Amino acid sequence: MAIHKILIVDDSPTERYYLTDILVKNGFSVSTAENGEDALLKMRADRPELILMDVVMPGANGFQVTRSIARDPELSSVPVIICSSKNQETDRIWGMRQGAQDYFVKPVDPQQLLARIAALGA
């Protein structure tokens, strides 16, 4: 199933704009959330087909939100790609253990991101 609707979860307006710009120019429908709680509400309302998740945010961090998504039968089918400035291998491993499908370090390379989205949607 091809991916069209993507939810970007990031507390940085600059990062939300950067990712939205890349995705919209490539034909995706994008919605955004500034924190984990807002993301969970938008997921239930908008039904995105993919989530790009920051880690360091106020309130619940991206690892916690990813774990909540993975454990929720209603949401667990939606893949999560973590996009974080945390660049340690232990962060990547922990993110994947929480249920993420992939882990990118910011700044995200547009071609790598688009290739991964295409692979997930194949």
C-alpha positions in Angstrom: 0.0 0.0 0.0 1.5 3.3 -1.1 2.0 5.9 1.6 0.3 9.3 1.0 -0.6 10.8 4.5 2.3 11.5 6.8 2.2 13.0 10.3 5.3 14.9 11.4 5.8 15.1 15.2 8.5 17.7 16.2 8.5 20.6 18.6 10.8 22.6 16.3 8.9 24.8 13.8 12.0 24.9 11.5 12.2 21.1 11.4 8.5 20.7 10.8 8.8 23.2 7.9 11.9 21.4 6.5 10.3 18.0 6.5 6.9 19.3 5.3 8.6 21.1 2.3 10.4 17.9 1.2 7.3 15.8 1.5 4.7 18.1 -0.1 7.0 18.7 -3.0 7.0 15.0 -3.5 3.3 14.6 -3.5 2.6 13.7 0.1 -0.3 15.0 2.3 1.3 16.2 5.5 -0.1 17.1 9.0 2.0 18.1 12.0 2.0 17.9 15.7 4.2 19.7 18.2 4.3 17.1 20.9 3.5 13.5 21.7 0.1 14.0 23.2 -1.0 16.1 20.2 0.4 13.4 17.9 -1.7 10.6 19.5 -4.9 12.8 19.1 -4.1 13.6 15.4 -3.4 9.9 14.7 -6.8 8.9 15.8 -8.5 11.8 13.9 -6.4 11.9 10.7 -5.3 8.3 10.3 -1.8 8.9 8.8 -0.1 6.1 7.0 3.4 7.0 8.4 4.7 9.0 11.3 8.0 10.9 11.4 8.8 11.2 15.1 11.3 13.5 16.9 12.7 12.3 20.2 13.4 15.3 22.3 10.1 17.1 22.9 8.3 18.6 25.9 6.0 16.1 27.7 6.3 12.6 26.5 9.4 12.0 24.4 9.5 10.4 21.0 10.6 7.0 22.4 7.6 7.0 24.8 5.1 8.0 22.1 6.5 5.4 19.7 6.1 2.7 22.4 2.5 3.8 23.0 1.8 3.6 19.3 3.4 0.1 19.0 1.3 -1.2 22.0 -2.0 0.2 20.8 -3.9 -2.3 18.6 -5.7 0.6 16.9 -2.5 2.4 15.9 0.2 -0.3 15.8 -0.1 -0.8 12.1 1.2 2.7 11.4 5.0 2.7 10.8 7.1 5.2 12.7 10.4 6.6 11.5 12.4 8.4 14.2 14.1 11.6 13.0 16.3 12.9 15.9 19.4 14.9 16.6 20.4 12.1 19.1 23.1 10.4 17.1 24.4 7.6 19.4 24.1 4.0 18.3 22.4 3.3 21.6 19.6 5.8 20.8 19.1 4.2 17.4 18.8 0.7 19.0 16.5 2.0 21.7 14.2 3.7 19.2 14.0 0.5 17.1 13.2 -1.5 20.3 10.3 0.9 21.0 8.8 -0.1 17.7 10.3 2.3 15.1 10.8 1.1 11.6 13.8 3.2 11.0 16.0 5.9 12.6 17.4 9.0 10.9 19.8 11.5 12.4 19.0 15.2 11.7 19.4 16.9 9.4 17.6 14.2 7.5 18.8 13.5 4.0 15.8 14.0 1.7 16.7 11.3 -0.8 17.3 8.7 1.9 14.0 9.6 3.6 12.0 9.4 0.3 13.7 6.1 -0.5 12.7 4.7 2.9 9.1 5.9 2.6 8.9 4.3 -0.8 10.3 1.0 0.6 7.7 1.0 3.4 4.9 1.6 1.0 6.0 -1.1 -1.4 
